[in-house]
Amino acid sequence: WMKEMQDYLGVNLDITWNNINYREWGDITNVYMASGEFDDVFIARDLYQITDLGKAGLLVELSQYSNITPYYNKWLDSNNNKAKIILDGEHYYQFAEGEQGFHWGNQQVPIYRQDAFEANGIKIPETQDEFYEAAKRIKEIYPESYPIGSGISSGDNNYNAASMFFLVNKTFRTFYYDGENYVFPPVDNKEAYYKTLEFGNKLYTEGLLDPEYRTHTGDQGIEYMLNGRHFMVPGFWTGESGRVNNAGVDTNVKWAYAPRPLSYKGELGWKPGSQWEGYKLLGGSGSVISSKSKYIELLVKMLDYQYSDEMVSLVNWGIEGITYNIVDGKKQFIDEILDNPAPRSAIEPYGMITSATNFTGIRAPDERQAWSGVFKQIPVFAEGKFFFYPDIWKFTNDYERGHDSVFPNEIAPPINLTTDEMDQRANIVTPLETEINEAVMSFVSGRKSLAEFDAWVDSLKNIADYEALKAMYNEKYDAAESAAQ
């Protein structure tokens, strides 16, 4: 990296790196950003705070240097990216965290105990009803189990074992963009919302859904997948595949991914966390430059170069002949990495960001093909058979109709709120989120009867003015669409 940067910039570099433990990064960064005493370059973590610091004159405003940022410009000009980092007219202050993708697959994928399903002749489910029947059959064969668990995605979030079915049924727990408008789903998607809670309640009350689906830790989720407590996980992060398959070599435990089941209507639902085709800026954290630096133009060029194809390849794939080779015209990691039971651990000594433990202080974007490429073969089920697939992200693109299954909220044109609007949003969302989290859990567990659902929906208008927030979101969206045109 240093050699490439020195060659590109035409100078010798002497950089002092201040490394922060990743687990402590959030807390330390909050204190650091409040101090106002900044290094030449640092990673800032919040768009609103970055903008406030920039408007206060503490950060370099980057639009004035657009003539020397050719690489970053191509990212800004793609996928509404510029709008994600601008809160103040045309001014922006960060080289935002980015991802380069090649399709519309995702990495939160249903996974099943392949060995148990095969041994007992149980069909891998293709619909929500078949999912229930498979869980019921597993419970009959393994009565001490809770067939359905959350894997590593427990907690009050959108990806635990119960919440995943909101997306399957083309709705969401709380406010979201549906492809045309922002909606409040308990009211605007009332039938789908009810059907999802009804399905979760059936799984829970029949002992098919683990009562700990919201509370177990990630390590406990892995343990339950290995010890016979769980046999089905509606959304399992593909990066953890090795922990449940390689760990099961001696115990004959085998897990395989499959397309998510169709909805209660038999329709293709939505998948979370999809990769994008092309360049994607995340719009939250990013690298910024202190306005007090003596080397502003040099640093602008340095950070810009991180968005070049050369640097993206370097930090994600490493060096040809050392960490990867070209096979059939495509990059492929060396056997030492691919054959390792924990391939990310094998990458770590090389310092590439694809190890998921090394994050460069001056961070280049992720190249998603490299992140999926660390896994040699992933066991999957589709078209009536088990087989291996070389790229699990692409598997969900290929077998879930690509863009058709993308959650629209994730690709909505960005809307940015003023400080006053942020306060208004918080005053509405906070009490509603608290109520929704509690009610969803209560309906699923049966502590609140589904007969109360209509009354509960009616009561939400007394908690906060969700119609006002919907109106604000949609007004902002319409304005963003008009500006884009």
Disulfide bonds with the S-S distance in Angstrom:
none
